[in-house]
Amino acid sequence: MKKFLIITGIVALASGVRGQSYHFSQFYSAPILVNPANTGNFPGDVRVSSNFRTQWAGDNSPIVTTALGGEYRLLRDKLPETSKFGAGVTFLNDMSLGRAVQMNGLGASLGYHIGLDAEGNHSLGAGVQGTFTNRRIDISRLAFESQFGSGGFDPSLPI
């Protein structure tokens, strides 16, 4: 009964979680953003990743998305050779509409992989990630329909 209540609580908590998917052309360059279970799942001790995308660059208000992440393998000497445990951090910045809409996110993640065979070719992994996000809208950088008059655009007109 206790296990049932714990699982029910986890499902209820997870059903209220929402997220935004940021699309990168080279999504494999931001593995923690693809799946937090990727944290620590690499052959070395440290992994640093970055990604940058500009969409509609010809327009004077492109969408610019930047991601930077770093991971570190933990407990390497204490775990079996086929298991991996890691911690990571990510920073994400997204700007659009001529920098009128901006978003910054800072996240931390943990990932664990347990080897299913002696060579470590197959594993079962799980991860968790929490992110603090700050979104801003600068209305002074936007143009509204009420600012267009008979003589064209007039920024002195009220919004």
C-alpha positions in Angstrom: 0.0 0.0 0.0 2.9 2.4 0.8 4.5 1.8 -2.6 1.1 2.5 -4.3 0.7 5.8 -2.5 4.3 6.9 -3.4 3.8 6.0 -7.1 0.4 7.8 -7.1 2.0 10.9 -5.6 4.8 10.9 -8.2 2.3 10.6 -11.0 0.1 13.3 -9.6 3.1 15.6 -9.2 4.4 14.9 -12.8 1.0 15.5 -14.3 1.3 19.2 -13.4 4.7 19.7 -14.9 5.0 21.9 -18.1 7.9 22.6 -20.3 9.0 24.4 -23.5 10.9 22.5 -26.2 13.7 24.5 -27.8 14.5 23.2 -31.2 18.1 23.1 -32.3 19.3 21.9 -35.7 22.1 20.0 -33.9 20.2 18.9 -30.8 22.8 16.2 -30.0 25.1 19.1 -29.0 22.8 19.9 -26.0 22.3 16.4 -24.6 21.0 17.4 -21.2 18.2 19.5 -22.8 17.2 16.5 -24.9 16.8 14.3 -21.9 18.1 14.8 -18.3 19.0 11.1 -18.2 21.8 11.9 -20.6 23.6 13.6 -17.7 26.8 11.7 -16.9 26.4 9.2 -19.8 29.7 9.8 -21.6 33.1 8.1 -21.5 35.2 10.9 -19.9 35.1 12.8 -16.6 33.8 16.1 -17.8 31.6 17.2 -20.8 30.9 20.7 -21.9 28.4 21.4 -24.6 27.0 24.4 -26.4 24.5 25.2 -29.1 23.5 28.4 -30.9 20.6 29.0 -33.4 19.5 32.1 -35.2 16.2 31.8 -37.0 15.0 34.2 -39.7 18.3 36.1 -39.7 17.4 38.2 -42.7 14.6 39.8 -40.7 15.5 42.6 -38.4 14.0 40.7 -35.4 15.5 37.2 -35.5 14.9 34.5 -32.9 18.2 33.7 -31.2 18.5 30.7 -28.9 21.7 29.9 -27.1 22.5 26.9 -24.8 25.5 26.1 -22.7 25.9 23.0 -20.5 28.5 21.3 -18.4 28.5 17.8 -16.7 30.7 16.0 -14.3 30.8 12.2 -13.6 30.5 11.5 -9.9 31.4 8.4 -7.8 33.5 7.0 -10.6 35.7 5.0 -8.2 32.8 3.7 -6.1 30.4 2.5 -8.8 30.8 -0.6 -11.0 32.6 0.1 -14.3 29.3 -0.3 -16.3 27.3 2.2 -14.2 27.5 6.0 -14.5 26.3 8.8 -12.2 26.6 12.4 -13.1 25.5 16.0 -12.3 25.2 18.8 -14.7 24.1 22.4 -15.2 22.6 24.2 -18.2 22.1 27.8 -19.2 19.5 28.7 -21.9 18.8 32.1 -23.4 16.1 32.8 -26.0 15.4 36.2 -27.5 12.7 37.1 -30.1 10.8 40.0 -31.6 13.8 42.3 -31.7 14.8 41.4 -28.1 11.4 42.5 -26.8 10.7 39.0 -25.5 13.6 37.4 -23.6 13.9 34.2 -21.6 16.8 33.0 -19.4 16.9 29.6 -17.8 19.3 28.0 -15.4 19.0 24.3 -14.7 20.6 21.5 -12.7 20.3 17.8 -13.5 21.3 14.4 -12.1 21.4 11.2 -14.1 22.2 7.6 -13.3 22.8 4.6 -15.7 23.1 1.1 -14.5 24.8 -1.4 -16.9 22.7 -4.3 -18.1 25.6 -6.4 -19.5 29.2 -7.1 -18.6 30.6 -4.8 -21.4 28.4 -1.9 -20.6 26.9 -1.7 -24.1 23.4 -1.7 -22.8 22.1 0.3 -19.8 19.0 1.5 -18.1 19.1 5.2 -17.2 17.0 7.8 -15.3 17.4 11.5 -14.8 15.8 14.4 -13.1 16.2 18.1 -13.9 15.0 21.3 -12.3 15.1 24.7 -14.0 14.6 28.3 -12.8 13.3 30.4 -15.7 13.0 34.2 -16.0 10.9 35.7 -18.8 10.7 39.4 -19.7 8.6 41.4 -22.2 9.8 44.9 -23.1 6.6 46.6 -24.5 8.6 49.7 -25.6 10.3 47.6 -28.3 6.9 46.4 -29.8 4.7 48.1 -32.4 0.9 48.0 -32.0 -1.9 48.5 -34.5 -3.0 51.7 -32.7 0.3 53.3 -33.5 -0.3 53.2 -37.2 -2.1 56.4 -38.5 -2.8 57.9 -41.9 0.8 59.1 -42.1 2.3 55.6 -41.3 3.9 54.4 -38.0 4.0 57.0 -35.2 5.7 55.8 -32.0 4.3 58.8 -30.1 0.7 57.5 -30.4 -0.5 55.6 -27.3 -0.6 51.8 -27.2 
